[in-house]
Amino acid sequence: MYLRPKNYIKTYTLNLGEELGAEKADDAFVILREPSIIELTDIDSNGAGTAALKALMKALPSFIVDHNIFIDEAKKATNEEVVETISANIAASVKLLNDYLKAVRSPFQKVKESK
């Protein structure tokens, strides 16, 4: 076995286009890596409320592997800007958090895309 230069094994693609005001769901996507066991433990150690949500949102930029969200036609948003954009939209936030946490906590089940 060869160790890969990336520090994750699995990624999750979440389509957020409709929640962010685009025409189709896949017009805006975010690809998130799985958290390490230490990262997941850090998030879970904050309980199940506001503290856990804040811990996840703080860690989220480091989980983003790729996205197609741009500031303008030429400038791709940073991971921090992507999280800020998603955080400002309740529908996108809820979808991202629900689908991502479900996928992370049940890694052998496929995340369903809402239609």
C-alpha positions in Angstrom: 0.0 0.0 0.0 1.2 3.5 -0.8 0.4 6.4 1.3 -1.3 9.1 -0.6 -0.4 12.8 -0.2 -4.0 13.7 0.7 -5.0 13.2 4.3 -8.5 11.7 3.7 -10.0 8.7 2.1 -13.5 9.6 1.3 -15.2 12.8 0.0 -18.8 13.9 -0.1 -20.3 16.0 -2.8 -23.2 18.2 -1.8 -25.2 20.1 -4.4 -26.4 23.4 -3.0 -27.3 25.3 -6.1 -31.1 25.5 -5.5 -30.5 26.5 -1.9 -28.2 29.3 -3.0 -30.5 30.6 -5.7 -29.2 28.9 -8.8 -31.5 27.2 -11.3 -30.2 23.6 -10.8 -28.9 21.8 -7.7 -25.5 21.0 -9.2 -25.0 24.6 -10.3 -23.2 25.1 -6.9 -21.4 22.2 -5.3 -19.1 21.7 -2.4 -16.9 18.6 -2.0 -16.1 17.9 1.6 -13.5 15.4 2.9 -14.2 13.2 5.8 -13.0 14.5 9.1 -10.3 12.6 10.9 -11.3 10.8 14.1 -9.6 13.6 16.1 -11.5 16.3 14.2 -14.8 14.5 14.7 -14.1 13.9 18.4 -13.3 17.6 18.8 -16.7 18.5 17.2 -18.6 15.9 19.1 -17.0 16.9 22.4 -18.9 20.1 22.3 -22.2 18.3 22.8 -25.2 18.6 20.6 -26.1 22.2 20.5 -24.8 25.6 19.6 -21.3 24.8 20.7 -21.1 21.7 18.4 -22.5 23.8 15.5 -19.9 26.5 16.1 -17.1 23.9 16.3 -18.3 22.3 13.0 -18.6 25.7 11.2 -15.1 26.7 12.4 -13.6 23.4 11.1 -15.7 23.3 7.9 -13.3 25.4 5.7 -10.5 22.8 6.3 -12.9 20.0 5.2 -13.6 21.6 1.7 -11.6 19.9 -1.0 -13.2 21.6 -3.9 -16.2 23.8 -4.9 -17.5 25.8 -7.8 -18.5 29.0 -6.0 -17.1 32.2 -7.4 -17.0 35.8 -6.1 -17.2 37.1 -9.7 -16.6 35.6 -13.1 -12.8 35.4 -12.6 -12.3 34.9 -8.8 -13.0 31.6 -7.1 -14.2 32.0 -3.5 -11.9 30.9 -0.7 -13.1 28.0 1.5 -13.8 30.6 4.2 -15.9 32.7 1.8 -17.8 29.6 0.8 -18.6 28.7 4.5 -19.6 32.4 5.1 -21.9 32.3 2.0 -23.5 29.0 3.1 -23.8 30.2 6.7 -25.8 33.3 5.6 -28.4 31.1 3.9 -30.5 28.9 6.3 -31.6 26.4 3.6 -28.0 25.8 2.4 -26.8 25.6 6.0 -29.4 23.1 7.0 -28.8 20.9 3.9 -25.1 21.0 4.2 -25.1 20.2 7.9 -27.8 17.5 7.7 -26.4 15.7 4.7 -22.7 16.0 5.7 -23.2 14.9 9.2 -25.4 12.0 8.1 -22.7 10.9 5.6 -19.9 11.2 8.1 -21.7 9.3 10.8 -23.0 6.6 8.4 -20.1 6.3 6.0 -21.4 3.2 4.3 -24.7 4.7 3.2 -25.0 6.9 0.2 -26.2 10.5 0.8 -29.5 11.1 -1.1 -29.8 14.3 -3.1 -33.2 15.9 -2.6 -35.1 16.5 -5.9 
